Amino acid sequence: MRKPLFCGTDLAERIERVEAELVAKASAAARTRPGGRDGFVRPIAGGIASYAEAGSPFNKVAGLGFAGVPAADELAEVEKAFHELGAPVGVELPNLADPAVGELLTGRGYRLSFYENVLGAALDGLSVPEPPPGIEVRLRRDDERDATLDLLMEAIDEPDTQGNAAEEDFPRDVLRNAVNDMETAADTLRYLALIDGVPIGTGAVRMSEGIAHFAGAATVPAYRRRGVQSALIAARLTGALEAGCDIATVTTGPGTKSQQNLQGRGFDLLYTRAILLLAP
């Protein structure tokens, strides 16, 4: 019987470091676009504080909790930088982080906004499931970038309603920019799922430090519940194994269909992040 992947603080720190690296690279790419001069990425207590552009999913503090507690004046400077741009400070805080960080944040008026779960699978000895018949999965070609982004935006417009996914509503043009920045600056690979040659789903993976991080997966509503995500999971697991990764990770909303699908395919719940906000 397969043993569940256990996550201690060392593994959590590694996962959070890779996540923070992705945020930093994508945010840096945003600053090269017109209007991106106000953005920033700055280190804070082993993590990073990032502002990409107004309304971006890369406006956050990530990677905190494993390299000491931020100094009050250091945190105050980060808060000032976000608030001067009219943005709240959003901190992703894992439940395996130093509890003193949470105590500091709540003492400064941060409030709990929502939770997200980090799942993972040990790739050594993992049996990759066969994709459902009739579904082709391959890497997206360069000439398919815009069409694939259109597909992703269409799928996101009608999210699955199972579970407690965060009710984040990013402007579509900003979300499209974020996906582009993630793929170009952070060496992210995007897969395309097709039925009878028609693109109907997509999913991305970024590999760093032996971790394959799955992201940006969605299926257009008319083709849901037909095994499309299972096929995309299988393809990305195969790619991660071929690249020599030892861990695959993914972030989901608690109790969502995505979490259910992933746990049914060898992923274990590793830890939960609390998302804490401080309004301007």
C-alpha positions as CSV (number, residue, x, y, z in Angstrom):
1,M,0.0,0.0,0.0
2,R,1.3,3.5,-0.9
3,K,2.4,5.5,2.1
4,P,1.0,9.0,2.3
5,L,3.5,11.8,1.9
6,F,4.3,13.3,5.2
7,C,5.0,17.1,5.3
8,G,7.2,18.5,8.1
9,T,8.5,22.0,8.3
10,D,11.5,21.3,6.0
11,L,9.3,20.2,3.1
12,A,6.9,23.0,3.7
13,E,9.7,25.5,3.7
14,R,11.0,24.1,0.4
15,I,7.5,24.3,-1.2
16,E,7.0,27.8,0.0
17,R,10.4,28.9,-1.3
18,V,9.5,27.6,-4.7
19,E,6.1,29.3,-4.6
20,A,7.8,32.6,-3.6
21,E,10.3,32.2,-6.4
22,L,7.4,31.9,-8.9
23,V,5.6,35.0,-7.6
24,A,8.8,37.0,-7.7
25,K,9.6,36.0,-11.3
26,A,6.1,36.6,-12.6
27,S,5.9,40.0,-10.7
28,A,9.2,41.1,-12.2
29,A,7.9,40.3,-15.7
30,A,4.9,42.5,-15.0
31,R,7.1,45.4,-14.4
32,T,8.5,45.1,-18.0
33,R,5.1,45.8,-19.4
34,P,3.7,49.3,-20.0
35,G,2.3,50.7,-16.7
36,G,4.3,48.2,-14.6
37,R,6.8,50.7,-13.2
38,D,5.0,50.9,-9.8
39,G,5.4,47.3,-9.0
40,F,8.0,45.8,-6.6
41,V,9.5,42.6,-5.2
42,R,11.3,42.9,-1.9
43,P,12.6,40.3,0.5
44,I,11.1,40.0,4.0
45,A,12.1,37.5,6.7
46,G,13.0,34.7,4.2
47,G,9.9,35.4,2.0
48,I,9.0,38.0,-0.5
49,A,6.5,40.9,-0.8
50,S,5.3,41.4,-4.4
51,Y,3.1,43.9,-6.2
52,A,2.7,43.2,-9.9
53,E,-0.2,45.4,-11.0
54,A,-3.6,46.5,-9.8
55,G,-5.8,43.5,-9.1
56,S,-3.1,40.9,-9.8
57,P,-3.0,37.5,-8.1
58,F,0.7,38.1,-7.6
59,N,0.1,41.0,-5.2
60,K,1.0,39.1,-2.0
61,V,3.5,38.2,0.7
62,A,4.7,34.7,0.3
63,G,7.2,32.4,2.0
64,L,7.0,33.8,5.5
65,G,7.3,31.7,8.6
66,F,10.4,29.7,8.2
67,A,13.2,32.2,8.7
68,G,12.2,34.1,11.8
69,V,9.7,36.7,12.5
70,P,9.7,39.9,10.5
71,A,10.9,43.0,12.3
72,A,8.1,45.5,13.0
73,D,9.7,48.3,11.0
74,E,10.4,45.9,8.1
75,L,6.7,44.8,8.0
76,A,5.6,48.4,8.3
77,E,7.6,49.4,5.2
78,V,6.0,46.5,3.3
79,E,2.5,47.6,4.4
80,K,3.3,51.2,3.4
81,A,4.4,50.1,-0.1
82,F,1.1,48.2,-0.7
83,H,-1.1,50.9,0.8
84,E,0.5,53.7,-1.2
85,L,-0.7,51.8,-4.2
86,G,-4.2,51.4,-2.8
87,A,-3.8,47.7,-2.3
88,P,-4.4,45.5,0.8
89,V,-1.5,43.5,2.1
90,G,-2.3,39.8,1.6
91,V,-0.1,37.3,3.5
92,E,-0.1,33.6,2.7
93,L,0.7,31.9,6.1
94,P,1.1,28.1,6.2
95,N,-0.1,26.4,9.4
96,L,3.4,24.9,9.6
97,A,5.0,28.3,9.8
98,D,6.3,29.8,13.1
99,P,3.1,30.7,15.1
100,A,4.8,33.9,16.2
101,V,4.3,35.3,12.7
102,G,0.6,34.8,12.9
103,E,0.6,36.4,16.4
104,L,2.4,39.4,15.0
105,L,0.1,39.8,12.0
106,T,-3.2,39.5,14.0
107,G,-1.8,42.0,16.5
108,R,-1.3,44.5,13.7
109,G,-4.9,44.1,12.6
110,Y,-4.7,41.5,9.8
111,R,-7.9,39.5,9.4
112,L,-8.5,36.1,8.1
113,S,-9.9,36.1,4.5
114,F,-9.9,32.5,3.4
115,Y,-7.9,29.2,3.4
116,E,-6.2,27.2,0.7
117,N,-4.8,23.7,0.8
118,V,-1.5,22.5,-0.5
119,L,-1.5,19.0,-1.7
120,G,1.5,16.9,-2.8
121,A,2.6,13.5,-4.1
122,A,5.9,11.7,-3.8
123,L,6.9,10.8,-7.3
124,D,9.2,7.9,-6.4
125,G,7.3,4.8,-7.1
126,L,4.1,6.6,-8.0
127,S,2.0,4.8,-10.5
128,V,0.8,7.3,-13.1
129,P,-2.8,6.5,-14.1
130,E,-3.7,5.9,-17.7
131,P,-5.6,8.8,-19.2
132,P,-9.2,8.2,-20.1
133,P,-9.7,7.0,-23.7
134,G,-10.5,9.6,-26.3
135,I,-8.6,12.5,-24.6
136,E,-5.4,13.7,-26.1
137,V,-3.0,15.7,-24.0
138,R,0.1,17.4,-25.3
139,L,2.3,20.5,-24.8
140,R,0.7,23.7,-26.1
141,R,2.4,25.0,-29.2
142,D,3.6,28.6,-29.4
143,D,1.0,29.5,-32.1
144,E,-1.7,28.3,-29.7
145,R,-0.9,30.7,-26.8
146,D,-3.7,33.1,-27.4
147,A,-6.3,30.5,-28.1
148,T,-5.3,28.5,-25.0
149,L,-5.6,31.7,-22.8
150,D,-9.1,32.3,-24.3
151,L,-10.0,28.7,-23.3
152,L,-8.6,29.2,-19.8
153,M,-10.5,32.5,-19.3
154,E,-13.7,30.9,-20.6
155,A,-13.4,28.0,-18.1
156,I,-12.6,30.3,-15.2
157,D,-15.7,32.4,-15.9
158,E,-17.8,29.4,-14.8
159,P,-16.0,28.0,-11.8
160,D,-16.9,24.7,-10.1
161,T,-19.0,25.5,-7.0
162,Q,-18.2,22.5,-4.8
163,G,-16.3,23.2,-1.6
164,N,-15.0,26.5,-0.2
165,A,-12.9,27.9,-3.0
166,A,-11.9,31.5,-2.4
167,E,-14.3,34.1,-4.0
168,E,-11.4,36.0,-5.6
169,D,-12.5,38.0,-8.7
170,F,-9.5,39.1,-10.7
171,P,-10.1,41.3,-13.7
172,R,-9.8,39.1,-16.8
173,D,-7.2,41.3,-18.5
174,V,-5.1,41.3,-15.4
175,L,-5.5,37.5,-14.9
176,R,-4.5,37.0,-18.5
177,N,-1.4,39.1,-18.0
178,A,-0.6,37.1,-14.9
179,V,-0.8,33.8,-16.7
180,N,1.4,35.2,-19.5
181,D,4.0,36.5,-17.1
182,M,4.0,33.1,-15.2
183,E,4.6,31.2,-18.4
184,T,7.2,33.4,-20.0
185,A,9.3,34.5,-16.9
186,A,9.0,31.5,-14.7
187,D,9.6,28.7,-17.2
188,T,6.2,27.3,-16.9
189,L,5.0,24.5,-19.3
190,R,1.4,24.5,-20.4
191,Y,-0.5,21.4,-21.6
192,L,-3.5,21.3,-23.8
193,A,-6.3,18.6,-23.6
194,L,-8.2,17.9,-26.8
195,I,-11.2,15.7,-27.8
196,D,-11.5,14.9,-31.5
197,G,-8.9,17.7,-32.1
198,V,-10.9,20.3,-30.2
199,P,-9.1,22.0,-27.3
200,I,-11.3,21.6,-24.2
201,G,-8.9,21.9,-21.2
202,T,-5.5,23.1,-20.1
203,G,-3.1,22.8,-17.2
204,A,0.4,24.1,-16.4
205,V,3.4,22.9,-14.4
206,R,6.5,24.7,-13.2
207,M,9.6,22.7,-12.0
208,S,12.1,24.0,-9.6
209,E,14.3,22.4,-6.8
210,G,12.9,19.0,-7.7
211,I,9.3,20.2,-7.2
212,A,6.7,20.1,-10.0
213,H,4.1,22.7,-9.1
214,F,0.8,22.2,-10.9
215,A,-1.3,25.4,-11.7
216,G,-3.7,27.0,-14.1
217,A,-5.9,23.9,-14.7
218,A,-9.4,24.3,-16.1
219,T,-11.9,22.6,-18.4
220,V,-14.6,24.3,-20.4
221,P,-18.0,23.7,-18.8
222,A,-19.4,21.6,-21.6
223,Y,-16.7,18.9,-21.2
224,R,-16.5,18.7,-17.4
225,R,-16.9,15.3,-15.6
226,R,-15.4,13.5,-18.5
227,G,-11.9,12.9,-17.2
228,V,-10.2,15.8,-18.8
229,Q,-8.4,16.9,-15.5
230,S,-7.4,13.3,-14.9
231,A,-5.7,13.2,-18.3
232,L,-4.0,16.5,-17.6
233,I,-2.8,15.3,-14.2
234,A,-1.4,12.1,-15.8
235,A,0.5,14.1,-18.5
236,R,2.0,16.5,-16.0
237,L,3.0,13.7,-13.6
238,T,4.8,11.9,-16.5
239,G,6.6,15.1,-17.5
240,A,7.7,15.7,-13.9
241,L,9.0,12.2,-13.6
242,E,10.9,12.5,-16.8
243,A,12.4,15.8,-15.6
244,G,13.7,14.1,-12.4
245,C,11.4,15.8,-9.9
246,D,10.7,14.0,-6.6
247,I,7.6,15.9,-5.5
248,A,4.5,17.2,-7.3
249,T,2.4,19.9,-5.5
250,V,-0.8,21.8,-6.2
251,T,-2.9,24.4,-4.4
252,T,-6.7,24.1,-4.2
253,G,-9.6,25.5,-2.4
254,P,-10.7,23.4,0.6
255,G,-13.2,20.6,-0.2
256,T,-13.3,21.5,-3.9
257,K,-13.8,19.1,-6.8
258,S,-10.1,19.8,-7.7
259,Q,-9.0,18.6,-4.3
260,Q,-11.2,15.5,-4.6
261,N,-9.8,14.7,-8.1
262,L,-6.2,15.1,-6.9
263,Q,-6.5,13.1,-3.8
264,G,-8.1,10.3,-5.8
265,R,-4.9,10.3,-8.0
266,G,-2.2,10.0,-5.3
267,F,-2.0,13.5,-3.9
268,D,-2.1,13.9,-0.1
269,L,-3.1,17.0,1.9
270,L,0.2,18.4,3.2
271,Y,-0.8,21.7,4.9
272,T,-3.2,24.6,4.8
273,R,-2.4,28.3,4.2
274,A,-4.4,31.0,6.0
275,I,-4.7,34.1,3.8
276,L,-4.6,37.2,6.0
277,L,-5.4,40.7,4.8
278,L,-4.7,44.2,6.1
279,A,-6.8,46.8,4.3
280,P,-5.3,50.1,3.2
